[in-house]
Amino acid sequence: MAGREGSDASSRVFGQEPQTRVSWIFIAAYASAYFATSLVFIAPLLVTLALKVNSLVGTERAPNNLSLIAGVGSLVALFANPFFGRLSDRTTSRLGMRRPWLLIGLTGGTVGILVVALAPRVWVVLVGWCLAQLFFNALLAALVAVLPDQVPVDQRGTVAGVLGVCLPIASVGGTYVVKLFTGHELAMFLAPCAIGGFFIVVFALLLDDRRLAPAERPPWSVSQLATTYYVSPRQYPDFAWAFASRFMFILAYAFLVTYQAYYLLDHLRSSEDEVPQQIFLGTLIQAVVIVVASIFGGRLSDRTGRRKLFVAGAAIVYGVGLFMIAAASEVGGFLVGMAVGGLGFGLYMAVDLALVADVLPDSGTAAKDLGVLNIAGALPFSLAPAVAPAVLWVGGGSYPLLYAVAGGCALVGAAAILPVRQVR
């Protein structure tokens, strides 16, 4: 099987850090699968889910119904990712630890998307979307765990940097694929699953997966299940600081993406017709910068052997971008702020993933622990809509104040990474 420049991955002792460098064939296949996973997640969120809800309940009721569906789906994702990560860490299948969950997650998630596409009522959409979130998070938990499973420390920045470009490319690619099938509702939903599924299956076939002997399987009990969603900050302070840093950074991002339309309408006085184009331009500019920053930043992190400097610096740059958006008085200033923010975002997400892989409490529970980290990426999107109204109330409806607070969150995220000791 393709992947390692040398020894067989399955021959390594379980829980042992990988030493053999991975090939560019492996990196390309891994990135393709990561892109595919981003594609199946992002296409419904960006386009088709909203269109489906709108077709069932009409324009006036659609926003509230969509918020309910997205919110409940986020809660399912919050609990599913660590849970399936724990199951993956305990899997003793002859196919390996991660491969079965890649295939199960893809199949179950696609069934969920099919339910959404064919749903005659909003409550069926909710059931289908929860099903999709449940299984796609099983897929994601296993896929992310491949990084610490297979990639040695001195390559993690490079690989994480390549993975960092997948989400922005999937965002553009997802909207394009949906656009190709406009007018064919079933195809609009299933085409991203078909395209993404191809790359995921190819990677699953190529993966030289770790294997766990039944005798080495970790214990399973009610107390063990409870720890699925918890990593002790006292025992593993570096992981706790990395969690806090990512939580604050993603909270800043959640403020930006959730309220940028209202910022444009209220603060910059854009018309409703102008806002979609402005958001598209901002997203496109940011995506381009994210791609460049992720690739070069991750590689440079590997060459210098440093993680903390890059992560802290990236969070500061992102905060500066948000402060620039807060201070903008015209759309041009907003777009410049989005570009600067993209530089910080791309660098942060690339190197932070490598840093987290370096400070995992136990490589034997990598998928579970990365699932816990995923809470730091998901919870802010539920928290931001609850906190933002209070900030706006204090500021008399000032969106610049909200984005200044977001910039402050990014700076706190930069400070939180400094106490980490296991990495430079």
KABEL-V784775 format. One line per field, one symbol per residue. psi: psi as a letter, one per 30 degrees, with the letter a starting at -180 (. if undefined). Layout:
psi=???
//
This chain:
psi=kldkiclkeffkkkfkkkekkllfeeeeeeeeeeeeeeefeeeeeedeeeeeeefefleefeeeeeeeeeeeeeeeeefeeeefeeeefgkgkffaeeeefeeeeeeeeeeeeeeeegkflefeeeeeeeeeeeeffeeeeeeeffefefkleffeeeeeeeeffeeeeeeeeeeeeeeegkfieeeeefeeeeeeeeeeeeeeefkillkkkeffkllkleeeeefegkkjfeeieeeeeeeeeeeeeeeeeeeefegeeeeeeeefhlleffeeeeeeeeeeeeeeeeeeeeeeeeeeeeefgkeeeeeeeeeeeeeeeeeeeefkfleeeeeeeeeeeeeeeeeefeeeeeeeefgkekffheeeefeeefeffeeffeeefeeeeeeeeeghgjeeeefeeeeeeeeeeeeffefkffl.
//
